[in-house]
Amino acid sequence: MRRASGPAAALAADGPGGGHFAIGGTAQPAQTHITVASLANLTYVAADAAGSESLWAQAFDGQEWGPWKNWNMGSTASLSGG
């Protein structure tokens, strides 16, 4: 049985892009564990500059960690009005 307060997943952001995961608007470390309760508030904040970086996720079922899965996240430079 999964403990509600225990980790549900591990996340990692890797690369020169500078993007990060955030929970409720608060930036998370490059490698962080999150709980089931925090999933609804999880976002990915892209870097200011255009680029691509590798993101990683690993799920926990209450007994064992699954394998790491990765994907590339690309972002475009933001346009500022002026």
C-alpha positions as CSV (number, residue, x, y, z in Angstrom):
1,M,0.0,0.0,0.0
2,R,1.3,3.4,-0.9
3,R,1.9,5.9,1.8
4,A,0.2,9.2,0.9
5,S,3.2,11.2,2.3
6,G,5.9,9.1,0.5
7,P,7.4,9.8,-2.9
8,A,5.4,8.9,-5.9
9,A,7.9,9.9,-8.5
10,A,11.4,11.2,-9.1
11,L,12.0,13.9,-11.7
12,A,15.2,15.3,-13.2
13,A,16.1,18.0,-15.7
14,D,19.4,17.8,-17.5
15,G,20.9,20.0,-20.1
16,P,22.1,23.5,-20.7
17,G,18.6,24.9,-21.3
18,G,17.9,26.0,-17.7
19,G,14.3,24.9,-17.5
20,H,13.0,23.4,-14.3
21,F,10.1,21.7,-12.6
22,A,8.0,23.7,-10.3
23,I,5.3,22.8,-7.7
24,G,2.8,25.5,-6.9
25,G,5.1,28.0,-8.6
26,T,8.2,27.1,-6.5
27,A,11.2,25.9,-8.5
28,Q,12.4,22.4,-7.6
29,P,16.0,21.1,-7.5
30,A,17.3,19.6,-10.7
31,Q,16.7,16.1,-9.2
32,T,13.7,15.9,-6.9
33,H,11.1,13.5,-5.4
34,I,7.4,14.4,-5.6
35,T,4.3,13.1,-3.8
36,V,0.9,12.1,-5.3
37,A,-0.6,15.2,-3.6
38,S,1.8,17.5,-5.4
39,L,1.2,16.1,-8.9
40,A,-1.8,18.4,-9.5
41,N,0.5,21.4,-9.0
42,L,3.4,20.2,-11.0
43,T,4.5,22.3,-14.0
44,Y,7.6,22.5,-16.2
45,V,9.0,26.0,-16.6
46,A,10.9,26.4,-19.9
47,A,14.2,28.4,-20.0
48,D,14.2,32.0,-21.2
49,A,16.2,31.1,-24.3
50,A,15.3,28.7,-27.0
51,G,16.8,25.3,-26.6
52,S,16.2,21.7,-25.7
53,E,16.9,19.6,-22.6
54,S,16.4,16.0,-21.5
55,L,13.8,15.4,-18.8
56,W,13.6,12.2,-16.8
57,A,10.8,10.6,-14.6
58,Q,10.7,7.5,-12.5
59,A,7.5,6.2,-10.8
60,F,7.3,4.6,-7.4
61,D,4.4,2.1,-6.7
62,G,4.9,2.0,-2.9
63,Q,7.3,-0.9,-3.1
64,E,9.7,-0.5,-6.0
65,W,11.0,2.2,-8.3
66,G,10.3,1.7,-12.0
67,P,12.8,2.4,-14.7
68,W,13.8,5.9,-15.6
69,K,12.0,7.2,-18.7
70,N,13.3,10.3,-20.6
71,W,12.0,12.7,-23.2
72,N,13.3,15.9,-24.8
73,M,11.6,19.2,-24.0
74,G,12.1,22.0,-26.5
75,S,11.3,25.7,-26.0
76,T,11.3,28.8,-28.1
77,A,12.6,32.2,-27.1
78,S,9.9,34.3,-25.6
79,L,8.9,37.5,-27.4
80,S,8.7,40.6,-25.3
81,G,6.4,43.4,-26.3
82,G,7.9,46.8,-26.7
